[in-house]
């Protein structure tokens, strides 16, 4: 799988805490800096459609490539 770029599936974990649906976005503190994660739905024909939280520095294309396992 391609390298993860600060990208979370709902039900995944961030800092040891389970990620549940947080609405359209949520903020967390990483290395004393506030970081925003936004909600993004990604469709994959071989899997199910799912919602992910994508770090503010991750593009939609990077997130889709991660789900599709494209380098």
C-alpha positions, 0 to 999 in steps of 0.5 A: 500500500502507498505511504499513508499521508496523515489520512484516517478511516473512520473507525481508525486510530489517532494517537491511540484514540478511536476515530468516530464520526466527528462531522465535517471536520475536527481539530487535534494537536500534533507536536504542539500545533493545531491540525485540521482533518476534513471529512472526505467520501471516497468511492472504490469499485472493489470495496465499499464507499467510505468516509475518511478524515484527511489532514489539511495538507493532504489533497483529494488526489493523494487521498484517493491514490492511497485508497486505490493503492497507487504510488 
